[in-house]
Amino acid sequence: MVDMLSFRIAKAIKRIEPEKTASLDVLKFSLEIVINTLFTISIVAIIGIISGKFMAAMLGLGAFIVLRYFSGGLHMQKAIHCSLISILAISIAPHVPLTIEWIRIIGVVSLAIVLIYAPSNIEGHARIPKKYFPFLKIVSAILVALNFLLLNSTVACVFLLQSITTIRIQRR
């Protein structure tokens, strides 16, 4: 559905400005990213409103996105699968009650994973030169460590989930 919608919009844009726009494939790909992102944000917001956890859901979404930007992580074959898994994880996180002790334990686990694996799977997916990867690791670790001050259970959950996506499993 997103594929077809982005293709139709890309064709319309290309028809209006054929010389001043990128190729049809580039437009379509860019639109898929925008549509999937808007879809994810919208559904998380709607679920947050319905469940009475709108602010927690938005905090979780923001924390997830920012850590994902710096730490990288697993990429799914289809963007819609990524959106659905993200929606599920981020929408559940505000409903997971954690004690301070569990927030700290999850924080230590997330921090350890990020320090070992981040940034992960960034090459070929972002235009960040490899020389900046140590900086990305440090920023990722600082972001996770900030929750030792906030002690927010939603943030702890989404940071754990995002940090897990950075683990690289060797395939045979």
Summary of the structure (lengths in Angstrom):
residues: 172
radius of gyration: 17.9
end to end distance: 33.8
largest distance: 59.0
contacts: 508
relative contact order: 0.14
helix: 75%
strand: 2%
